[in-house]
């Protein structure tokens, strides 16, 4: 089963693989349940600054296969918490997804590391501290330019 979040509800099968699309979900528990039910999360973007969905999947303990665009390399530790593939390279993406599906023990270990990394690097307290530090730098820079 391939689950796609967002858009109009639909179900189809391609080469024996069922593809189910469910509408956008605003309930965070429902979204987390969808992530946690997954074996792998795919993010095939041509451009993205810092994809929240990648962080959500990592935090839920799901290995991620994503295109190496924007902040993806800051989120996914290639080979440790998932895989980074070149944008537009559908063969590399499919290969990495199939690799994880065929090696469930490795995928589970990557998911465990993904969850640990997300909790350590992207928890609320750390993010607030980093924003406050950035604001201090901006204020200091502004005050120095007035001198």
MODELLER restraints for C-alpha pairs under 7 A, 6 or more apart:
rsr = mdl.restraints
at = mdl.atoms
rsr.add(forms.Gaussian(group=physical.xy_distance, feature=features.Distance(at['CA:1:A'], at['CA:17:A']), mean=6.06, stdev=0.5))
rsr.add(forms.Gaussian(group=physical.xy_distance, feature=features.Distance(at['CA:1:A'], at['CA:18:A']), mean=4.91, stdev=0.5))
rsr.add(forms.Gaussian(group=physical.xy_distance, feature=features.Distance(at['CA:1:A'], at['CA:19:A']), mean=6.00, stdev=0.5))
rsr.add(forms.Gaussian(group=physical.xy_distance, feature=features.Distance(at['CA:2:A'], at['CA:18:A']), mean=6.04, stdev=0.5))
rsr.add(forms.Gaussian(group=physical.xy_distance, feature=features.Distance(at['CA:2:A'], at['CA:19:A']), mean=4.68, stdev=0.5))
rsr.add(forms.Gaussian(group=physical.xy_distance, feature=features.Distance(at['CA:2:A'], at['CA:20:A']), mean=6.22, stdev=0.5))
rsr.add(forms.Gaussian(group=physical.xy_distance, feature=features.Distance(at['CA:3:A'], at['CA:19:A']), mean=5.95, stdev=0.5))
rsr.add(forms.Gaussian(group=physical.xy_distance, feature=features.Distance(at['CA:3:A'], at['CA:20:A']), mean=5.04, stdev=0.5))
rsr.add(forms.Gaussian(group=physical.xy_distance, feature=features.Distance(at['CA:3:A'], at['CA:21:A']), mean=5.90, stdev=0.5))
rsr.add(forms.Gaussian(group=physical.xy_distance, feature=features.Distance(at['CA:4:A'], at['CA:20:A']), mean=6.18, stdev=0.5))
rsr.add(forms.Gaussian(group=physical.xy_distance, feature=features.Distance(at['CA:4:A'], at['CA:21:A']), mean=4.62, stdev=0.5))
rsr.add(forms.Gaussian(group=physical.xy_distance, feature=features.Distance(at['CA:4:A'], at['CA:22:A']), mean=6.42, stdev=0.5))
rsr.add(forms.Gaussian(group=physical.xy_distance, feature=features.Distance(at['CA:5:A'], at['CA:21:A']), mean=5.82, stdev=0.5))
rsr.add(forms.Gaussian(group=physical.xy_distance, feature=features.Distance(at['CA:5:A'], at['CA:22:A']), mean=5.23, stdev=0.5))
rsr.add(forms.Gaussian(group=physical.xy_distance, feature=features.Distance(at['CA:5:A'], at['CA:23:A']), mean=6.05, stdev=0.5))
rsr.add(forms.Gaussian(group=physical.xy_distance, feature=features.Distance(at['CA:5:A'], at['CA:24:A']), mean=6.00, stdev=0.5))
rsr.add(forms.Gaussian(group=physical.xy_distance, feature=features.Distance(at['CA:6:A'], at['CA:21:A']), mean=6.90, stdev=0.5))
rsr.add(forms.Gaussian(group=physical.xy_distance, feature=features.Distance(at['CA:6:A'], at['CA:22:A']), mean=5.87, stdev=0.5))
rsr.add(forms.Gaussian(group=physical.xy_distance, feature=features.Distance(at['CA:6:A'], at['CA:23:A']), mean=4.40, stdev=0.5))
rsr.add(forms.Gaussian(group=physical.xy_distance, feature=features.Distance(at['CA:6:A'], at['CA:24:A']), mean=4.08, stdev=0.5))
rsr.add(forms.Gaussian(group=physical.xy_distance, feature=features.Distance(at['CA:7:A'], at['CA:22:A']), mean=6.71, stdev=0.5))
rsr.add(forms.Gaussian(group=physical.xy_distance, feature=features.Distance(at['CA:7:A'], at['CA:23:A']), mean=4.96, stdev=0.5))
rsr.add(forms.Gaussian(group=physical.xy_distance, feature=features.Distance(at['CA:7:A'], at['CA:24:A']), mean=6.35, stdev=0.5))
rsr.add(forms.Gaussian(group=physical.xy_distance, feature=features.Distance(at['CA:8:A'], at['CA:21:A']), mean=6.92, stdev=0.5))
rsr.add(forms.Gaussian(group=physical.xy_distance, feature=features.Distance(at['CA:8:A'], at['CA:22:A']), mean=6.60, stdev=0.5))
rsr.add(forms.Gaussian(group=physical.xy_distance, feature=features.Distance(at['CA:8:A'], at['CA:23:A']), mean=5.54, stdev=0.5))
rsr.add(forms.Gaussian(group=physical.xy_distance, feature=features.Distance(at['CA:9:A'], at['CA:21:A']), mean=5.12, stdev=0.5))
rsr.add(forms.Gaussian(group=physical.xy_distance, feature=features.Distance(at['CA:9:A'], at['CA:22:A']), mean=4.68, stdev=0.5))
rsr.add(forms.Gaussian(group=physical.xy_distance, feature=features.Distance(at['CA:9:A'], at['CA:23:A']), mean=5.68, stdev=0.5))
rsr.add(forms.Gaussian(group=physical.xy_distance, feature=features.Distance(at['CA:10:A'], at['CA:20:A']), mean=5.82, stdev=0.5))
rsr.add(forms.Gaussian(group=physical.xy_distance, feature=features.Distance(at['CA:10:A'], at['CA:21:A']), mean=5.12, stdev=0.5))
rsr.add(forms.Gaussian(group=physical.xy_distance, feature=features.Distance(at['CA:10:A'], at['CA:22:A']), mean=6.92, stdev=0.5))
rsr.add(forms.Gaussian(group=physical.xy_distance, feature=features.Distance(at['CA:11:A'], at['CA:18:A']), mean=6.97, stdev=0.5))
rsr.add(forms.Gaussian(group=physical.xy_distance, feature=features.Distance(at['CA:11:A'], at['CA:19:A']), mean=5.62, stdev=0.5))
rsr.add(forms.Gaussian(group=physical.xy_distance, feature=features.Distance(at['CA:11:A'], at['CA:20:A']), mean=4.40, stdev=0.5))
rsr.add(forms.Gaussian(group=physical.xy_distance, feature=features.Distance(at['CA:11:A'], at['CA:21:A']), mean=6.28, stdev=0.5))
rsr.add(forms.Gaussian(group=physical.xy_distance, feature=features.Distance(at['CA:12:A'], at['CA:18:A']), mean=5.76, stdev=0.5))
rsr.add(forms.Gaussian(group=physical.xy_distance, feature=features.Distance(at['CA:12:A'], at['CA:19:A']), mean=5.26, stdev=0.5))
rsr.add(forms.Gaussian(group=physical.xy_distance, feature=features.Distance(at['CA:12:A'], at['CA:20:A']), mean=6.58, stdev=0.5))
rsr.add(forms.Gaussian(group=physical.xy_distance, feature=features.Distance(at['CA:13:A'], at['CA:19:A']), mean=5.79, stdev=0.5))
rsr.add(forms.Gaussian(group=physical.xy_distance, feature=features.Distance(at['CA:25:A'], at['CA:31:A']), mean=6.36, stdev=0.5))
rsr.add(forms.Gaussian(group=physical.xy_distance, feature=features.Distance(at['CA:32:A'], at['CA:60:A']), mean=6.81, stdev=0.5))
rsr.add(forms.Gaussian(group=physical.xy_distance, feature=features.Distance(at['CA:35:A'], at['CA:57:A']), mean=5.82, stdev=0.5))
rsr.add(forms.Gaussian(group=physical.xy_distance, feature=features.Distance(at['CA:35:A'], at['CA:60:A']), mean=6.38, stdev=0.5))
rsr.add(forms.Gaussian(group=physical.xy_distance, feature=features.Distance(at['CA:36:A'], at['CA:60:A']), mean=5.86, stdev=0.5))
rsr.add(forms.Gaussian(group=physical.xy_distance, feature=features.Distance(at['CA:36:A'], at['CA:62:A']), mean=6.96, stdev=0.5))
rsr.add(forms.Gaussian(group=physical.xy_distance, feature=features.Distance(at['CA:38:A'], at['CA:62:A']), mean=7.00, stdev=0.5))
rsr.add(forms.Gaussian(group=physical.xy_distance, feature=features.Distance(at['CA:39:A'], at['CA:62:A']), mean=6.49, stdev=0.5))
rsr.add(forms.Gaussian(group=physical.xy_distance, feature=features.Distance(at['CA:40:A'], at['CA:62:A']), mean=5.84, stdev=0.5))
rsr.add(forms.Gaussian(group=physical.xy_distance, feature=features.Distance(at['CA:40:A'], at['CA:63:A']), mean=5.43, stdev=0.5))
rsr.add(forms.Gaussian(group=physical.xy_distance, feature=features.Distance(at['CA:40:A'], at['CA:64:A']), mean=5.95, stdev=0.5))
rsr.add(forms.Gaussian(group=physical.xy_distance, feature=features.Distance(at['CA:40:A'], at['CA:97:A']), mean=6.92, stdev=0.5))
rsr.add(forms.Gaussian(group=physical.xy_distance, feature=features.Distance(at['CA:41:A'], at['CA:57:A']), mean=6.59, stdev=0.5))
rsr.add(forms.Gaussian(group=physical.xy_distance, feature=features.Distance(at['CA:41:A'], at['CA:62:A']), mean=6.49, stdev=0.5))
rsr.add(forms.Gaussian(group=physical.xy_distance, feature=features.Distance(at['CA:41:A'], at['CA:63:A']), mean=6.33, stdev=0.5))
rsr.add(forms.Gaussian(group=physical.xy_distance, feature=features.Distance(at['CA:41:A'], at['CA:64:A']), mean=4.77, stdev=0.5))
rsr.add(forms.Gaussian(group=physical.xy_distance, feature=features.Distance(at['CA:41:A'], at['CA:65:A']), mean=6.22, stdev=0.5))
rsr.add(forms.Gaussian(group=physical.xy_distance, feature=features.Distance(at['CA:42:A'], at['CA:64:A']), mean=5.93, stdev=0.5))
rsr.add(forms.Gaussian(group=physical.xy_distance, feature=features.Distance(at['CA:42:A'], at['CA:65:A']), mean=4.96, stdev=0.5))
rsr.add(forms.Gaussian(group=physical.xy_distance, feature=features.Distance(at['CA:42:A'], at['CA:66:A']), mean=5.75, stdev=0.5))
rsr.add(forms.Gaussian(group=physical.xy_distance, feature=features.Distance(at['CA:43:A'], at['CA:65:A']), mean=6.37, stdev=0.5))
rsr.add(forms.Gaussian(group=physical.xy_distance, feature=features.Distance(at['CA:43:A'], at['CA:66:A']), mean=4.57, stdev=0.5))
rsr.add(forms.Gaussian(group=physical.xy_distance, feature=features.Distance(at['CA:43:A'], at['CA:67:A']), mean=6.59, stdev=0.5))
rsr.add(forms.Gaussian(group=physical.xy_distance, feature=features.Distance(at['CA:44:A'], at['CA:66:A']), mean=5.71, stdev=0.5))
rsr.add(forms.Gaussian(group=physical.xy_distance, feature=features.Distance(at['CA:44:A'], at['CA:67:A']), mean=5.53, stdev=0.5))
rsr.add(forms.Gaussian(group=physical.xy_distance, feature=features.Distance(at['CA:45:A'], at['CA:67:A']), mean=6.05, stdev=0.5))
rsr.add(forms.Gaussian(group=physical.xy_distance, feature=features.Distance(at['CA:45:A'], at['CA:87:A']), mean=6.92, stdev=0.5))
rsr.add(forms.Gaussian(group=physical.xy_distance, feature=features.Distance(at['CA:46:A'], at['CA:69:A']), mean=6.84, stdev=0.5))
rsr.add(forms.Gaussian(group=physical.xy_distance, feature=features.Distance(at['CA:46:A'], at['CA:87:A']), mean=5.58, stdev=0.5))
rsr.add(forms.Gaussian(group=physical.xy_distance, feature=features.Distance(at['CA:46:A'], at['CA:88:A']), mean=6.80, stdev=0.5))
rsr.add(forms.Gaussian(group=physical.xy_distance, feature=features.Distance(at['CA:47:A'], at['CA:69:A']), mean=5.67, stdev=0.5))
rsr.add(forms.Gaussian(group=physical.xy_distance, feature=features.Distance(at['CA:47:A'], at['CA:70:A']), mean=6.47, stdev=0.5))
rsr.add(forms.Gaussian(group=physical.xy_distance, feature=features.Distance(at['CA:48:A'], at['CA:69:A']), mean=6.15, stdev=0.5))
rsr.add(forms.Gaussian(group=physical.xy_distance, feature=features.Distance(at['CA:48:A'], at['CA:70:A']), mean=5.21, stdev=0.5))
rsr.add(forms.Gaussian(group=physical.xy_distance, feature=features.Distance(at['CA:49:A'], at['CA:70:A']), mean=4.46, stdev=0.5))
rsr.add(forms.Gaussian(group=physical.xy_distance, feature=features.Distance(at['CA:49:A'], at['CA:71:A']), mean=5.45, stdev=0.5))
rsr.add(forms.Gaussian(group=physical.xy_distance, feature=features.Distance(at['CA:50:A'], at['CA:70:A']), mean=6.15, stdev=0.5))
rsr.add(forms.Gaussian(group=physical.xy_distance, feature=features.Distance(at['CA:50:A'], at['CA:71:A']), mean=4.57, stdev=0.5))
rsr.add(forms.Gaussian(group=physical.xy_distance, feature=features.Distance(at['CA:50:A'], at['CA:72:A']), mean=6.39, stdev=0.5))
rsr.add(forms.Gaussian(group=physical.xy_distance, feature=features.Distance(at['CA:54:A'], at['CA:64:A']), mean=6.93, stdev=0.5))
rsr.add(forms.Gaussian(group=physical.xy_distance, feature=features.Distance(at['CA:55:A'], at['CA:75:A']), mean=6.82, stdev=0.5))
rsr.add(forms.Gaussian(group=physical.xy_distance, feature=features.Distance(at['CA:55:A'], at['CA:118:A']), mean=6.90, stdev=0.5))
rsr.add(forms.Gaussian(group=physical.xy_distance, feature=features.Distance(at['CA:58:A'], at['CA:64:A']), mean=6.89, stdev=0.5))
rsr.add(forms.Gaussian(group=physical.xy_distance, feature=features.Distance(at['CA:58:A'], at['CA:111:A']), mean=6.95, stdev=0.5))
rsr.add(forms.Gaussian(group=physical.xy_distance, feature=features.Distance(at['CA:58:A'], at['CA:114:A']), mean=4.91, stdev=0.5))
rsr.add(forms.Gaussian(group=physical.xy_distance, feature=features.Distance(at['CA:58:A'], at['CA:115:A']), mean=5.41, stdev=0.5))
rsr.add(forms.Gaussian(group=physical.xy_distance, feature=features.Distance(at['CA:58:A'], at['CA:118:A']), mean=6.18, stdev=0.5))
rsr.add(forms.Gaussian(group=physical.xy_distance, feature=features.Distance(at['CA:59:A'], at['CA:114:A']), mean=6.56, stdev=0.5))
rsr.add(forms.Gaussian(group=physical.xy_distance, feature=features.Distance(at['CA:59:A'], at['CA:115:A']), mean=4.49, stdev=0.5))
rsr.add(forms.Gaussian(group=physical.xy_distance, feature=features.Distance(at['CA:59:A'], at['CA:118:A']), mean=5.22, stdev=0.5))
rsr.add(forms.Gaussian(group=physical.xy_distance, feature=features.Distance(at['CA:59:A'], at['CA:119:A']), mean=6.63, stdev=0.5))
rsr.add(forms.Gaussian(group=physical.xy_distance, feature=features.Distance(at['CA:60:A'], at['CA:115:A']), mean=6.06, stdev=0.5))
rsr.add(forms.Gaussian(group=physical.xy_distance, feature=features.Distance(at['CA:61:A'], at['CA:111:A']), mean=4.25, stdev=0.5))
rsr.add(forms.Gaussian(group=physical.xy_distance, feature=features.Distance(at['CA:61:A'], at['CA:112:A']), mean=5.45, stdev=0.5))
rsr.add(forms.Gaussian(group=physical.xy_distance, feature=features.Distance(at['CA:61:A'], at['CA:114:A']), mean=5.59, stdev=0.5))
rsr.add(forms.Gaussian(group=physical.xy_distance, feature=features.Distance(at['CA:61:A'], at['CA:115:A']), mean=4.50, stdev=0.5))
rsr.add(forms.Gaussian(group=physical.xy_distance, feature=features.Distance(at['CA:62:A'], at['CA:111:A']), mean=4.48, stdev=0.5))
rsr.add(forms.Gaussian(group=physical.xy_distance, feature=features.Distance(at['CA:62:A'], at['CA:114:A']), mean=6.81, stdev=0.5))
rsr.add(forms.Gaussian(group=physical.xy_distance, feature=features.Distance(at['CA:63:A'], at['CA:81:A']), mean=5.50, stdev=0.5))
rsr.add(forms.Gaussian(group=physical.xy_distance, feature=features.Distance(at['CA:63:A'], at['CA:82:A']), mean=4.74, stdev=0.5))
rsr.add(forms.Gaussian(group=physical.xy_distance, feature=features.Distance(at['CA:63:A'], at['CA:107:A']), mean=6.33, stdev=0.5))
rsr.add(forms.Gaussian(group=physical.xy_distance, feature=features.Distance(at['CA:63:A'], at['CA:110:A']), mean=5.63, stdev=0.5))
rsr.add(forms.Gaussian(group=physical.xy_distance, feature=features.Distance(at['CA:63:A'], at['CA:111:A']), mean=4.69, stdev=0.5))
rsr.add(forms.Gaussian(group=physical.xy_distance, feature=features.Distance(at['CA:63:A'], at['CA:114:A']), mean=6.49, stdev=0.5))
rsr.add(forms.Gaussian(group=physical.xy_distance, feature=features.Distance(at['CA:64:A'], at['CA:81:A']), mean=6.81, stdev=0.5))
rsr.add(forms.Gaussian(group=physical.xy_distance, feature=features.Distance(at['CA:64:A'], at['CA:82:A']), mean=4.48, stdev=0.5))
rsr.add(forms.Gaussian(group=physical.xy_distance, feature=features.Distance(at['CA:64:A'], at['CA:83:A']), mean=6.30, stdev=0.5))
rsr.add(forms.Gaussian(group=physical.xy_distance, feature=features.Distance(at['CA:65:A'], at['CA:82:A']), mean=5.51, stdev=0.5))
rsr.add(forms.Gaussian(group=physical.xy_distance, feature=features.Distance(at['CA:65:A'], at['CA:83:A']), mean=4.73, stdev=0.5))
rsr.add(forms.Gaussian(group=physical.xy_distance, feature=features.Distance(at['CA:65:A'], at['CA:84:A']), mean=6.02, stdev=0.5))
rsr.add(forms.Gaussian(group=physical.xy_distance, feature=features.Distance(at['CA:65:A'], at['CA:93:A']), mean=6.74, stdev=0.5))
rsr.add(forms.Gaussian(group=physical.xy_distance, feature=features.Distance(at['CA:65:A'], at['CA:96:A']), mean=6.85, stdev=0.5))
rsr.add(forms.Gaussian(group=physical.xy_distance, feature=features.Distance(at['CA:65:A'], at['CA:97:A']), mean=6.69, stdev=0.5))
rsr.add(forms.Gaussian(group=physical.xy_distance, feature=features.Distance(at['CA:66:A'], at['CA:83:A']), mean=6.38, stdev=0.5))
rsr.add(forms.Gaussian(group=physical.xy_distance, feature=features.Distance(at['CA:66:A'], at['CA:84:A']), mean=5.20, stdev=0.5))
rsr.add(forms.Gaussian(group=physical.xy_distance, feature=features.Distance(at['CA:66:A'], at['CA:85:A']), mean=6.15, stdev=0.5))
rsr.add(forms.Gaussian(group=physical.xy_distance, feature=features.Distance(at['CA:67:A'], at['CA:84:A']), mean=5.45, stdev=0.5))
rsr.add(forms.Gaussian(group=physical.xy_distance, feature=features.Distance(at['CA:67:A'], at['CA:85:A']), mean=4.71, stdev=0.5))
rsr.add(forms.Gaussian(group=physical.xy_distance, feature=features.Distance(at['CA:67:A'], at['CA:86:A']), mean=5.43, stdev=0.5))
rsr.add(forms.Gaussian(group=physical.xy_distance, feature=features.Distance(at['CA:67:A'], at['CA:87:A']), mean=4.97, stdev=0.5))
rsr.add(forms.Gaussian(group=physical.xy_distance, feature=features.Distance(at['CA:68:A'], at['CA:84:A']), mean=5.15, stdev=0.5))
rsr.add(forms.Gaussian(group=physical.xy_distance, feature=features.Distance(at['CA:68:A'], at['CA:85:A']), mean=5.56, stdev=0.5))
rsr.add(forms.Gaussian(group=physical.xy_distance, feature=features.Distance(at['CA:68:A'], at['CA:86:A']), mean=5.57, stdev=0.5))
rsr.add(forms.Gaussian(group=physical.xy_distance, feature=features.Distance(at['CA:68:A'], at['CA:87:A']), mean=6.28, stdev=0.5))
rsr.add(forms.Gaussian(group=physical.xy_distance, feature=features.Distance(at['CA:69:A'], at['CA:87:A']), mean=6.95, stdev=0.5))
rsr.add(forms.Gaussian(group=physical.xy_distance, feature=features.Distance(at['CA:76:A'], at['CA:82:A']), mean=6.00, stdev=0.5))
rsr.add(forms.Gaussian(group=physical.xy_distance, feature=features.Distance(at['CA:76:A'], at['CA:83:A']), mean=6.94, stdev=0.5))
rsr.add(forms.Gaussian(group=physical.xy_distance, feature=features.Distance(at['CA:78:A'], at['CA:84:A']), mean=5.71, stdev=0.5))
rsr.add(forms.Gaussian(group=physical.xy_distance, feature=features.Distance(at['CA:80:A'], at['CA:110:A']), mean=5.70, stdev=0.5))
rsr.add(forms.Gaussian(group=physical.xy_distance, feature=features.Distance(at['CA:81:A'], at['CA:110:A']), mean=4.65, stdev=0.5))
rsr.add(forms.Gaussian(group=physical.xy_distance, feature=features.Distance(at['CA:81:A'], at['CA:111:A']), mean=6.22, stdev=0.5))
rsr.add(forms.Gaussian(group=physical.xy_distance, feature=features.Distance(at['CA:81:A'], at['CA:113:A']), mean=5.83, stdev=0.5))
rsr.add(forms.Gaussian(group=physical.xy_distance, feature=features.Distance(at['CA:81:A'], at['CA:114:A']), mean=4.66, stdev=0.5))
rsr.add(forms.Gaussian(group=physical.xy_distance, feature=features.Distance(at['CA:82:A'], at['CA:110:A']), mean=6.47, stdev=0.5))
rsr.add(forms.Gaussian(group=physical.xy_distance, feature=features.Distance(at['CA:83:A'], at['CA:96:A']), mean=6.97, stdev=0.5))
rsr.add(forms.Gaussian(group=physical.xy_distance, feature=features.Distance(at['CA:85:A'], at['CA:92:A']), mean=6.19, stdev=0.5))
rsr.add(forms.Gaussian(group=physical.xy_distance, feature=features.Distance(at['CA:85:A'], at['CA:93:A']), mean=6.16, stdev=0.5))
rsr.add(forms.Gaussian(group=physical.xy_distance, feature=features.Distance(at['CA:100:A'], at['CA:106:A']), mean=6.96, stdev=0.5))
rsr.add(forms.Gaussian(group=physical.xy_distance, feature=features.Distance(at['CA:100:A'], at['CA:107:A']), mean=5.28, stdev=0.5))
